[in-house]
Amino acid sequence: MSDQATMRLRLQQVAAYRELCRSVQRSGRENVVYALLMLGIAYFIYDAGGALNQQVALVFGALAVGEMFVGLYKWFVPSAFGLFLDGVVMLVFAGLNGLLAYNRLQAGGGVNPVNVFFGLFMLFGALNRFKSYGTLRALFAERPDPDHMAWFDDLVREIQGADAHADRLVLDLPTTPYWKAKLLGATAFFVAVTGNAVWVAGPDDFTLRREKVDRGTGRRKALLSIHGEAYPEFEIDDRSWDNYTRWIAEQAPLPPA
């Protein structure tokens, strides 16, 4: 593998870890829902009266506060570790529901299906979070450092706001999703205008084709494929096409001396 290919692979790993962090950050909203659910259960248990119920309600209330803090952590410090914290809170919640069901059964009462349902639901959720965390730890054994991530974020924002008519290294590709690309050296950075999708590609990793007939509008139908994934037909303007063909010509190997 060439140095350029190795560099692009590392950059694609940064892009993938960046997308992971964004998805973890968005999932912080789920923690708010779970926290409200726990508070609702705590309220009903507390309202039932009795010293034991009040103690259990306080535990559920503390767990709800913990779930809130996990959501805040995932929002402000998004990383794979947020999934592990999710699993811990859900596992404790499942254990409490199981304990409540067991105590009710020991006291001669019937099994409460609500406790069983939420207990099993949270238990499976916790196991899935732990499994996902282990998988992501293996995939990202060498996580990008914060400075590298910050540089990548700045580059993405720069490309999203770039103009192909003002910058000969930029391509405007209004397919679905809407891509903009920056051609830096022998590497093309494809960034979705909305969302967090990013592709890092070399000259042989993507194709861009347009129709040969010039209809005099300054735009022609085109097709884009990145890493073998084809995107819907769109219209590319002449400036973006000129930027692309110029860059492709520059990547051609020099003839032997």
Buried (B, 14 or more C-beta within 10 A) or exposed (E): EEEEBEBBEBBBBBBBBBBBBEBBBEBBEBBBEBBEBBBEBBEEBBEEEEEEBBEBBEBBBEBBEBBBBBBEBBBEEBBBBBBBBBBBBBBBBBBBBBBBBEEBEEEEEEEBEEBBEBBEBBBEBBBBBBEBBEEBBEEBEEBBEEEBBEEBEEBBEBBBEBEBEEBEBBBBBBBEBBBBBBBEEBBBBBBBBEEBBBBBBBBEBBEBEBEEEEEEEEBBEBBBEBEEEEBEEBBBBBBBBEBBEEBEEEEEEEEEE
